[in-house]
Structure formats: C-alpha cells, structure tokens
Amino acid sequence: MASTPRPDKLQRPDLTVPENEYLLMLGERIRELRARRGMTRKMLAQQSGVSERYLAQLETGHGNISIILLRQIAQGLGLPIVDLVREEPEQPVELTLLTQYLSRFPPKSLVRARQLLEAELEVADRSARHQRVALIGLRGAGKTTLGTMLAQHLDAPFIELAKTIEREAGAEMSEIFSLYGQSAYRRYERRSLEAVIENNERFVIVPGGSIVSEPATFDVLLSSCYTIWLRASPEEHMARVIAQGDYRPMKGSQEAMDDLKRILSGRIALYSKADAVIDTSGKSIGQSFNELLEALAGHI
C-alpha cells in the first residue's frame, strides 16, 4: 500500500467547488430564489437588512459574505440557510415538496413513512440487498473477526471499506485525515461504498464505525445491504481494542472511557436502524457467530 499520498488523486477537482465558482453559484442561486419569490433586490434588502449594493455584489459572485449576513438573507427569503450554502445543484421540485410534506409529521410517523417507501420502491431489490451483508458498530465489537468468518461461511468476498478507501485515495487513512481532513475522507467513503455495491452482487462488508454519522452514506448502506449492528458494552469495546495491542485508549483512560460512552450513546439511535442487532458482550466468538447465523437465517 502506498505510504506517500498522491496529490493528483486526493485533490481531484470534483471533490470540492473552487472558491470563485462557489461564490458565482451562490450568487446565482440567491438571484434565482429572489426572482422565484417575486422579490426585487430592494425588497430583499429591506427584508434582510443587507444593503442593495452588497446584494448586487453577492449576486454577481463578488461578495465574500459572512455567515451572519447570509443568515439574514436566508431569513429575508424565508428559507433555511442550508438551502443557500449547499454545493450540490438545487434538488428536484418533487424532492423539495416531499421533504416539506414529511416535515409536518412526528418522528414515529417518519419511521413508518420510510418503511412504506421502502416496501413500495425496493421490493424488486430486496433479494439483491439480502445478498450483501454489512456489519456495523464501534471498534472492538468483533466486526472484522465475525465478518471474515461469515464471508468464508457464505463463500462471499470479505471487504473492509477502510482498505477500499485507501486504495481509492492512494494514501493511508491517517494521511487522508491529516492532510485533507474529515470532509475528504467522507467523500472517499461514499464513493468507495457505491463502487463496492456496483461491482459486487454478494459480499460481507465492514465499514468504519462512524459511517452512521454521515446520513447520505449510511442510507446507501441501509438500502443496499442487510445490516447488522454488533453491539457491546463500552467496557468490552475498550478491553478488546487494548487486547488487540492498541494502548492509545489507556492515555487518560477515564477520559477515553467517557468519550467512548458519549460516542456510543450518540450513535445508538443510528445503529438501531440496522435490520438486526447482536450483543457480543460476554460472549465467545463462537457464540456470537452462531447468533449471527441465526439473525441471517431466512434472509440470505
């Protein structure tokens, strides 16, 4: 594996929109949204408290706007600020209407709505989804060990998404984070996952524990794979990582344990979206593997 990052791969022009292009895109978006609402520049200036002169600069791509002023403009247009600042093209009208419709319902109804959509739209793909198994959870849950065993049992490829990301980036994971940051890693993670799904009909995949923190990528995983959360107590997670020879968690052990508990607590609702849950705490590898096979019975 390459130990030296390859800038030609890590700095692909499609990963982020350059500043000048982004400012032009932002200005055009604000101009279009203003026109769509039948607002003159003067009207928007009055509603937002931002001068007409500054709005004119912004709409022509020459305004390096502060987040506070942008927030005022969003409020003047009656829109969430996120609708202005996203880098992606404007979403389809039907998706906007659907989002607005669903926003009226409480969380429990949204769960039911997702289930109905999946049942209606993904029936044809359900059998294909069950040929692809994803094991999620924090480090130390047993994902790699059980995933390797399951892949051998099913005679299917075993894929560690981290290694796929490293091959795609031409750099080790630590280099991606240190040189290019979290956002670059997330883009590689999404692209690598989509490539694995497109190129493999059957597999057992182990993504990073934080994949649940990126909603769009996690949704790809959930909709494309039969997903199982391997759960364990924070104490067991910590003990297993140390047993693997990684003593970094021992540095400020109580603080590390508190951080681990906080991470697990914050992700429980996301991990719970999996199709099945297996608690590996206090169990041998053999016991956990048998439970894994039971959870998959009738689904693969």
N, C-alpha and C positions, 0 to 999 in steps of 0.2 A: 504494500500500500504506500502511496506517495506520502512522504513526510514533509514535503515542501509544498505550500499552497500554489495553485496555478491561477494567477490573477485573471488570465483570459477566460477561465471558466467561472470564477467567483464573481467577476464584475460584468456579467452579461448585461447588455443594455436593456433587456426586457425585464430585469428584476425590479427596477425602480424607475420612476419617471424623473428625468433630469429637472433641476430647479426651474429653468426658463420655460420648459414645456409644461411643467406643472402649474406655474403661475398663469400661463396662457389658458390652460384647460380650466383652471379655477375661475378666471375672469369670464370666459365664455359661458361657463355653467351658471354663474350669477346673472349674467345678461339674459340668458335664455329663461331662467326661472323668474326673473323680474318681468320679462315680456309675457310669459305664460300667465302671470297673475294680473296682467294689465296695469302694471305699475311703471310710471315714469321714473327716471333717475332721481328727480326731485322728490317724488313721493317716497321712494325708498330711503332717501337721505333724511326725510322728516321722520319716518317710522323707526329708523335705526340710530339716528343721531350721528351718522357718519357723513362727512361733507360730500357734496356732489363732485367736487374736484377730485377727492380721494377715490370715490366710486368710479369715476371716469378712468383714473389711472389703473385701478384694480381690474376693470372690465377689459382693458386693452393689454393686460398682462404685465403691467409696470408697477404694480403695487405689492410691496413686500409686507403684507398685512400682519398685524399682531393678532394673537388668538382672541383677545378681548374684543377688538373691533370686528373680527369675523363672527364672533358670537352675537354681537349687536346686529350685524347684517342678517344672520340666520333668523334672529328673533323678528326683525323687520319683515322678512319674507314669510314668517310663520312656519319655519322649517327647523328640524333638528340640525344642529351644526354638522353632524356626521354626513348628512346629505350633501353638504358643500365640499367637505375636505377629502372624501374618498378618492383614491387614484383610479378606480375602475370606471368604465363608462357607465352612464346612467342606466339603472336597472329597468327591465321591461315594465310597461304600464301595468300589465296583469299582476306582476310580482308585487308592485307597489300597492295595488288595490288589495291583493291577498294579505299582505303584511298589515295594512290598515284594518282590514276586517278581523284578522286574528288578534290584533292588539286589544280588541274590546272584550276578550274572554279571559277568565281567570286561569292560572297555571294548570289546574286539573283538567279544564276543558281543552287546553292546548295539547296535553298529553294524548287525549282522546282524538283530537283532530289529526295529530301526526299519525296515530295508529290507523285511522280511516284512510288517510292519504297513502300510506304505505301499502295497505291492503288493496286499495284501488289501482295504484300505479305500478306496484312492484311484484304483483303476483307472478308474472312471467319470469321475473328474475330471481324469485325466491329459491328455486332449486340451485341456481348458479351460486347464489350467496352462501348457501349451506355447504358448498364445496370448498369455501375459503374460510379458514378459522383464524381468528385474531385473539391473542391473549393479552389483556391489558392489566395494569396495576403498577404500583410503586416498585422500585428496585428492591430485590430481596424477596419478592413474592413467589419466585420459582418459575418465572415465565420462560427463561431460556432452557432450563433443565426439563420442565414438563413439555415445552414446545418441541424440543428435539425428540423426546420420546414419542410424542403424538405424531410428529411427521414420519418417523420410522414406522409406527404402527399403521398409519394410513397410506404409506408409500407415496408421500407427497413431499414437495420441496419445503425445506425449512428456511425462512427468511427473517433475518434480523434487519429491521428497517434502518438502524443506525449505520450498518455496513453499506447498505444501498445508497444512503445519503452521502457517505464518504466517497464512494465510487463516482457518484454523480458530480460531486463538488471537486474531486481531485485533491482533497485535503482531509486530514483527520478532524474529528469532531471538535476537539479543543481549539484547533486553528480556525475553524469556521466561526466559533463563538468569539474568540479573542480578536480576530482580525475584522470580522464583518458583522458580528452582533446577532442578537436574537431574531431580528426580522429576516435576515438572510437565511438563517437555519430553518425558520418556519416555511419559507418559500421552497427550499430544497425538500423539506419533509413532505409537503403537499405534492410536489411534482414527483417525488420518488414513489410515494404511495400510489398515485394514479398510474404510474408506469408499471408497477408491480401488478396491479389489478388488470391492466390492459393486456399484459403479456403472459399472464398465468391464469389458467382456468381453475387450478387446485393448488392450495398451499396452506401452510401454517405460518402465520406471521407474528412477530413480536415487535411492536412499536415502542418508542420511549414512553415512560410513564406520564410525561407532560403532554402527550398528544391530545388529551381531553381538554386542555386549556385553549386549544385553537378550534373554535366551533366548526368552521367550514371543513377542516381536515378531519376532525372527529366524525362529522356527519358522513363524509365519504367512507370512512372505515365502517361505521354502523350500517350504512345502506348497502355495502358491498361484501361484508363478511359476517359470519356467525361469530359474535363477540362474547368472550367470557372474561369476567373480572376475577383474577386471582387475588383474593383478599387475605391480609394477615394483620396482626396487631402491630402497632408502631415498634414495640419492644422486639418482636420477632424480625421485622424488617431490619432493624438496626443490627441485631445479632447476626443475621445471615450475611449482611454486607461485610461486617468485620470478619466473619469466618471465611469469606472469600479472599481475605488478605488486604482489604481496603481499610486502613486505620484512620482515614481522614475524619470519619464521624466522631472519633474519640476526642478530637480537638474541641474543647468546650463542650463536653458530652451532654450536659444538661441543656445547654442552649441548642445543640444539634437535635436532641430529642424533642424539645419544644417546637422547633421548626418542622420536624418530621410530622408531629401530631397536627400542627396547623395546616400543613400541606394536605395531609390525608383528610382532615376534616373539611377542607375547602373543596376537595375533589370527590367526596362521597356521592353527591348528587349526580355528578357527571359519570363516574364509574358505574353507578347504578343503572345507567341507560343500557348496559350490556344485556345480551339475551339471557345470560346465566351468571351466577355468582358461586365461586367455590372458595371457602375459607380454608386456607392451608395452615393456619396456626396450630401448633402442637401435633402436627401430623407428619408421618414419614412420606418420602417421595412416592412410595408405592401406594399408600392410602390416597394421597392427593391425585395420583394418576388414575386410579380406579374411579374416583369421583368425577374426574374429567371425562372419562369414557362414558360414565352414566349420564352426565349432562349432555353429551353429544348423541346419545342413543336416539335413534329415530330422526335425527336432524342431518346426518351426513351419510 
